[in-house]
Amino acid sequence: MLGYVLGCALWGAAKASILGVHRAPGSHALTGYGPEIVEELQFRLGLERVVAPRLNIAPEPARIAQAALFGLIHPGTEVDAALGGYVYSKAYDAHGLLGALAAHTAHNIGVWLGSS
């Protein structure tokens, strides 16, 4: 799990430093697991692990579809967010919900720190 956490934190910080992407203090990363847990439950658990199997969608296409949808709900960073959705899904597979939450939160904290 440490690899996902460190990788996502560095990715967020680099993105903020190089591309100028930022979050306002007090948003997303600093509110604890609020927004992250909602997104992880909706996308990784709900869409990918509950809805997709009921529609007979294989695991990898389900992962790609949820990642694409995850990107679409993040206007202005669609491609980056879709990549994030894919990585968080892999973290979920490897370490469960806690792994996905840790990776997602680490990324958001990295963005905040990199934009400071």
C-alpha positions as CSV (number, residue, x, y, z in Angstrom):
1,M,0.0,0.0,0.0
2,L,2.9,2.3,0.7
3,G,3.9,2.3,-3.0
4,Y,0.4,3.5,-4.0
5,V,0.4,6.1,-1.3
6,L,3.8,7.5,-2.1
7,G,3.3,7.3,-5.9
8,C,0.0,9.1,-5.7
9,A,1.3,11.8,-3.4
10,L,4.3,12.4,-5.6
11,W,2.1,12.4,-8.7
12,G,-0.3,15.0,-7.1
13,A,2.6,17.2,-6.0
14,A,4.3,17.1,-9.4
15,K,1.1,17.8,-11.2
16,A,0.5,20.8,-9.0
17,S,4.1,22.1,-9.3
18,I,4.5,21.6,-13.0
19,L,1.0,22.2,-14.4
20,G,-0.2,24.6,-11.8
21,V,-3.2,22.4,-10.8
22,H,-4.3,23.4,-7.3
23,R,-6.9,23.0,-4.7
24,A,-8.0,25.6,-2.2
25,P,-6.9,25.0,1.4
26,G,-9.7,23.2,3.2
27,S,-11.1,21.4,0.2
28,H,-11.0,17.7,-0.6
29,A,-7.6,16.7,0.9
30,L,-8.0,18.5,4.1
31,T,-11.5,17.5,4.9
32,G,-10.5,14.0,5.8
33,Y,-12.0,11.0,4.1
34,G,-15.3,12.8,3.2
35,P,-15.2,13.3,-0.5
36,E,-12.7,10.5,-1.1
37,I,-14.8,7.8,0.6
38,V,-17.9,8.9,-1.2
39,E,-16.1,8.6,-4.6
40,E,-14.5,5.3,-3.7
41,L,-17.7,3.8,-2.6
42,Q,-19.5,5.0,-5.7
43,F,-16.9,4.2,-8.4
44,R,-14.7,1.4,-7.2
45,L,-17.2,-0.5,-5.0
46,G,-20.5,0.5,-6.5
47,L,-20.0,0.7,-10.3
48,E,-17.0,-1.6,-10.7
49,R,-17.8,-4.3,-8.2
50,V,-21.6,-4.3,-7.9
51,V,-23.1,-2.8,-11.1
52,A,-20.7,-4.1,-13.7
53,P,-20.9,-7.8,-12.7
54,R,-24.7,-7.6,-12.7
55,L,-24.4,-6.3,-16.3
56,N,-22.0,-9.1,-17.1
57,I,-19.1,-6.7,-17.8
58,A,-15.7,-8.3,-17.3
59,P,-13.4,-6.8,-14.6
60,E,-10.9,-4.9,-16.8
61,P,-13.6,-3.3,-19.0
62,A,-15.5,-2.4,-15.8
63,R,-12.3,-0.8,-14.4
64,I,-11.8,1.2,-17.6
65,A,-15.5,2.3,-17.7
66,Q,-15.5,3.5,-14.0
67,A,-12.2,5.3,-14.6
68,A,-13.6,7.1,-17.6
69,L,-16.7,8.1,-15.6
70,F,-14.5,9.2,-12.7
71,G,-12.7,11.4,-15.2
72,L,-15.9,13.0,-16.4
73,I,-17.0,14.1,-13.0
74,H,-13.7,16.1,-12.6
75,P,-14.0,18.9,-15.1
76,G,-10.8,20.4,-16.3
77,T,-8.7,17.3,-15.2
78,E,-10.7,14.6,-17.0
79,V,-7.7,12.6,-18.3
80,D,-5.7,12.9,-15.1
81,A,-8.7,11.9,-13.0
82,A,-9.5,8.9,-15.3
83,L,-5.9,7.8,-14.8
84,G,-6.4,8.3,-11.0
85,G,-9.6,6.2,-11.1
86,Y,-7.7,3.4,-12.8
87,V,-4.9,3.6,-10.2
88,Y,-7.3,3.8,-7.3
89,S,-9.0,0.7,-8.7
90,K,-5.7,-1.2,-8.8
91,A,-5.1,-0.1,-5.2
92,Y,-8.5,-1.4,-4.3
93,D,-7.7,-4.8,-5.8
94,A,-4.4,-5.0,-3.9
95,H,-5.4,-3.5,-0.6
96,G,-9.2,-3.1,-0.4
97,L,-11.1,0.0,0.3
98,L,-8.5,1.3,2.7
99,G,-5.8,1.1,0.0
100,A,-8.0,3.0,-2.5
101,L,-8.8,5.6,0.1
102,A,-5.2,6.0,1.1
103,A,-4.0,6.4,-2.5
104,H,-6.8,8.9,-3.4
105,T,-6.2,11.0,-0.3
106,A,-2.4,10.9,-0.7
107,H,-2.9,12.2,-4.3
108,N,-5.2,15.0,-3.1
109,I,-2.8,16.0,-0.3
110,G,0.1,15.9,-2.8
111,V,-1.8,18.3,-5.0
112,W,-2.4,20.6,-2.1
113,L,1.2,20.5,-0.9
114,G,2.5,21.0,-4.5
115,S,0.4,24.0,-5.0
116,S,1.4,25.7,-1.8
